[in-house]
Amino acid sequence: MRGTDNEGDILGINLKIIVKFPKFLNIINFLILFLNFINKIF
């Protein structure tokens, strides 16, 4: 299996879970993912 396919499936599952949570939690999750993305760059 391709890594890109696995990542896409994981992202899809995460999006489905995030949609079920309140918008406030969505903002927190987004900030956490954004900080993790910045940490990967630096």
Backbone as CSV, one residue per row, in Angstrom:
resi,resn,N_x,N_y,N_z,CA_x,CA_y,CA_z,C_x,C_y,C_z
1,MET,0.844,-1.207,0.000,0.000,0.000,0.000,0.876,1.251,0.000
2,ARG,0.404,2.277,-0.658,1.176,3.516,-0.747,1.011,4.352,0.514
3,GLY,2.103,5.026,0.915,2.049,5.870,2.102,1.047,6.993,1.945
4,THR,0.967,7.548,0.715,0.044,8.660,0.475,-1.401,8.208,0.680
5,ASP,-1.712,6.990,0.263,-3.075,6.474,0.434,-3.395,6.327,1.915
6,ASN,-2.439,5.797,2.682,-2.658,5.614,4.117,-2.872,6.966,4.791
7,GLU,-2.054,7.952,4.430,-2.192,9.273,5.025,-3.546,9.873,4.674
8,GLY,-3.984,9.671,3.444,-5.281,10.205,3.025,-6.411,9.584,3.825
9,ASP,-6.318,8.264,4.059,-7.366,7.586,4.838,-7.382,8.123,6.264
10,ILE,-6.190,8.301,6.855,-6.106,8.807,8.233,-6.686,10.211,8.301
11,LEU,-6.331,11.060,7.342,-6.864,12.427,7.339,-8.376,12.406,7.192
12,GLY,-8.880,11.542,6.349,-10.328,11.448,6.144,-11.035,11.042,7.431
13,ILE,-10.457,10.072,8.150,-11.050,9.629,9.419,-11.011,10.770,10.428
14,ASN,-9.865,11.468,10.506,-9.741,12.589,11.448,-10.762,13.660,11.137
15,LEU,-10.970,13.963,9.858,-11.948,14.990,9.484,-13.343,14.570,9.924
16,LYS,-13.683,13.302,9.744,-15.012,12.818,10.143,-15.197,12.964,11.647
17,ILE,-14.142,12.660,12.413,-14.232,12.769,13.877,-14.331,14.231,14.286
18,ILE,-13.504,15.089,13.680,-13.503,16.511,14.029,-14.870,17.134,13.751
19,VAL,-15.508,16.731,12.656,-16.818,17.305,12.304,-17.835,17.047,13.412
20,LYS,-17.684,15.928,14.120,-18.640,15.574,15.172,-18.448,16.432,16.424
21,PHE,-17.262,17.012,16.597,-16.994,17.817,17.787,-17.485,19.241,17.594
22,PRO,-17.667,19.970,18.715,-18.071,21.380,18.637,-17.021,22.207,17.905
23,LYS,-17.423,23.365,17.419,-16.505,24.219,16.659,-15.312,24.645,17.498
24,PHE,-15.531,24.847,18.804,-14.439,25.271,19.681,-13.323,24.231,19.673
25,LEU,-13.701,22.955,19.746,-12.702,21.885,19.715,-12.044,21.834,18.339
26,ASN,-12.801,22.164,17.290,-12.225,22.178,15.944,-11.082,23.175,15.885
27,ILE,-11.275,24.348,16.493,-10.235,25.380,16.488,-9.005,24.881,17.232
28,ILE,-9.222,24.237,18.385,-8.091,23.724,19.174,-7.331,22.675,18.371
29,ASN,-8.064,21.744,17.767,-7.423,20.684,16.971,-6.642,21.290,15.813
30,PHE,-7.204,22.317,15.177,-6.535,22.955,14.050,-5.232,23.603,14.510
31,LEU,-5.276,24.281,15.669,-4.073,24.939,16.190,-3.001,23.895,16.507
32,ILE,-3.419,22.768,17.088,-2.452,21.714,17.424,-1.812,21.160,16.153
33,LEU,-2.622,20.882,15.135,-2.085,20.360,13.881,-1.162,21.384,13.230
34,PHE,-1.548,22.673,13.318,-0.738,23.731,12.718,0.613,23.835,13.421
35,LEU,0.608,23.759,14.760,1.862,23.828,15.519,2.737,22.623,15.188
36,ASN,2.129,21.442,15.069,2.890,20.245,14.712,3.513,20.406,13.332
37,PHE,2.779,21.033,12.402,3.282,21.250,11.043,4.483,22.187,11.072
38,ILE,4.392,23.238,11.894,5.514,24.190,12.015,6.725,23.488,12.608
39,ASN,6.491,22.642,13.617,7.598,21.916,14.250,8.303,21.016,13.246
40,LYS,7.574,20.452,12.303,8.186,19.584,11.295,9.072,20.398,10.361
41,ILE,8.657,21.642,10.065,9.452,22.487,9.172,10.757,22.886,9.862
42,PHE,10.637,23.319,11.111,11.819,23.737,11.872,12.273,22.567,12.741
